[in-house]
Amino acid sequence: MKNCYYYDTKFGRLGIAALDEAITEIRFCNAPAFLNIEERETPVLREAAKQLNEYFDGQRRDFSLPVTLEGTKFQRAVWHALATIPYGETRSYQELAAQIGNPKACRAVGNANNRNPIPILIPCHRVIGAGGGLVGYAGGLELKRDLLNIENALNPPV
């Protein structure tokens, strides 16, 4: 059974959904609410909120949560590549396209990145433009900047 629950965080309200015991979606406050899903807090949703808050407070670098990714084969390849970007580092769409073996698919990688159902856990905020600039993020560019600042990805040590 799919459940969702909403949590207030220092970066706004997040909706988290899970199917059985695996996280399936995270939605920012500016996204539509979950429809036709029972709003009920479960242990995995509570744990996801706890780990996300630890990350927001700079106390967590990795997540240990079960996830289920539903998408096309190409989207899942992109999302798996996103998951390999280390904490505190960024990659361009072009680098991700090359990583999945399709170096000319920058635009398609961007579209898959945009459809990432589990932002933050699958760190699509770590993807930047080819020139190093911040580009598109479902939670908004200010949140993307904040998340990268938590990881010091915008201010690497000299």
C-alpha positions as CSV (number, residue, x, y, z in Angstrom):
1,M,0.0,0.0,0.0
2,K,1.2,3.5,-0.8
3,N,1.3,6.1,2.0
4,C,2.5,9.6,2.2
5,Y,3.1,12.1,4.9
6,Y,4.1,15.8,5.0
7,Y,6.9,17.2,7.1
8,D,8.0,20.7,7.8
9,T,11.7,21.2,7.4
10,K,14.1,24.2,7.6
11,F,13.8,24.4,3.8
12,G,10.0,24.2,3.7
13,R,7.4,21.5,3.6
14,L,8.2,18.1,2.0
15,G,5.8,15.4,1.1
16,I,7.3,11.9,1.2
17,A,5.7,8.8,-0.2
18,A,6.5,5.1,0.1
19,L,5.2,1.9,-1.3
20,D,5.3,-0.7,1.4
21,E,8.7,0.0,3.0
22,A,10.5,1.8,0.1
23,I,10.5,5.5,-0.6
24,T,9.0,6.3,-4.0
25,E,8.7,10.1,-4.1
26,I,9.7,13.3,-2.4
27,R,7.8,16.5,-3.3
28,F,8.7,20.0,-2.5
29,C,6.1,22.5,-1.1
30,N,5.7,24.0,-4.6
31,A,4.7,20.6,-6.2
32,P,1.1,19.3,-6.4
33,A,-0.1,17.3,-3.4
34,F,-0.2,13.5,-3.6
35,L,-3.5,12.3,-4.8
36,N,-5.2,9.0,-4.1
37,I,-2.6,8.0,-1.6
38,E,-3.4,7.4,2.1
39,E,-1.9,10.1,4.2
40,R,-0.5,8.1,7.1
41,E,2.9,8.3,8.7
42,T,4.8,5.0,8.7
43,P,8.2,4.0,10.2
44,V,10.0,4.4,6.8
45,L,8.5,7.8,6.2
46,R,9.4,8.9,9.7
47,E,13.0,7.6,9.2
48,A,13.2,9.4,5.8
49,A,12.2,12.7,7.4
50,K,14.7,12.1,10.2
51,Q,17.6,11.5,7.8
52,L,16.6,14.4,5.6
53,N,16.6,16.8,8.6
54,E,20.0,15.4,9.6
55,Y,21.3,16.1,6.1
56,F,19.8,19.7,6.2
57,D,21.6,20.2,9.5
58,G,24.9,19.1,8.0
59,Q,25.0,16.0,10.1
60,R,24.5,13.4,7.4
61,R,26.2,12.8,4.1
62,D,24.7,9.5,3.0
63,F,21.2,8.1,3.3
64,S,20.4,4.6,4.3
65,L,16.8,4.2,3.1
66,P,15.2,1.7,0.8
67,V,14.0,3.3,-2.5
68,T,12.0,2.1,-5.4
69,L,12.6,4.0,-8.7
70,E,9.9,3.7,-11.3
71,G,10.7,5.1,-14.8
72,T,12.0,4.2,-18.2
73,K,15.2,2.3,-18.6
74,F,17.0,5.5,-19.7
75,Q,15.6,7.5,-16.7
76,R,16.7,4.8,-14.3
77,A,20.2,4.8,-15.8
78,V,20.4,8.6,-15.3
79,W,19.1,8.3,-11.7
80,H,21.6,5.6,-10.9
81,A,24.4,7.8,-12.3
82,L,23.1,10.7,-10.2
83,A,23.4,8.5,-7.1
84,T,27.1,8.1,-7.8
85,I,27.9,11.8,-7.6
86,P,29.8,12.1,-4.3
87,Y,28.7,14.5,-1.5
88,G,30.2,17.9,-2.0
89,E,30.8,17.4,-5.7
90,T,28.9,18.4,-8.9
91,R,28.6,17.1,-12.4
92,S,27.4,18.6,-15.6
93,Y,24.6,17.2,-17.8
94,Q,27.3,16.5,-20.4
95,E,29.4,14.5,-17.8
96,L,26.3,12.4,-16.8
97,A,25.5,11.7,-20.5
98,A,29.0,10.5,-21.0
99,Q,28.9,8.4,-17.8
100,I,25.8,6.5,-19.0
101,G,27.5,5.9,-22.4
102,N,25.4,8.4,-24.4
103,P,27.5,11.5,-24.6
104,K,25.2,13.3,-27.0
105,A,22.1,12.9,-24.8
106,C,22.6,16.0,-22.6
107,R,19.1,17.2,-23.2
108,A,17.6,13.8,-22.5
109,V,19.7,13.6,-19.3
110,G,18.3,16.9,-18.3
111,N,14.7,15.7,-18.8
112,A,15.4,12.6,-16.8
113,N,17.0,14.6,-14.1
114,N,13.9,16.8,-14.0
115,R,11.7,13.8,-13.5
116,N,13.7,12.4,-10.6
117,P,11.0,11.3,-8.2
118,I,13.3,11.2,-5.2
119,P,15.3,14.4,-5.1
120,I,17.9,14.9,-2.4
121,L,18.1,11.1,-1.8
122,I,18.9,10.8,-5.5
123,P,21.0,14.0,-5.6
124,C,19.9,15.8,-8.8
125,H,20.8,19.1,-7.1
126,R,24.4,18.2,-7.7
127,V,23.9,18.6,-11.5
128,I,25.0,22.0,-12.9
129,G,25.3,23.6,-16.3
130,A,28.3,23.0,-18.5
131,G,29.7,26.5,-17.6
132,G,29.4,25.7,-13.9
133,G,26.2,27.7,-13.4
134,L,23.1,26.7,-11.4
135,V,20.3,25.5,-13.8
136,G,16.8,24.2,-13.1
137,Y,15.7,22.5,-10.0
138,A,12.2,21.3,-9.0
139,G,12.6,22.9,-5.6
140,G,13.9,26.2,-7.1
141,L,17.4,27.5,-7.6
142,E,17.5,29.0,-4.1
143,L,17.0,25.6,-2.6
144,K,19.5,24.1,-5.0
145,R,22.1,26.7,-3.9
146,D,21.2,26.0,-0.2
147,L,21.7,22.2,-0.7
148,L,25.0,22.7,-2.5
149,N,26.1,25.1,0.2
150,I,25.3,22.5,2.9
151,E,27.8,20.2,1.0
152,N,30.2,23.1,0.3
153,A,30.0,22.2,-3.3
154,L,29.8,25.9,-4.2
155,N,32.6,26.8,-1.9
156,P,35.3,24.1,-2.3
157,P,38.3,24.4,0.0
158,V,41.2,26.1,-1.6
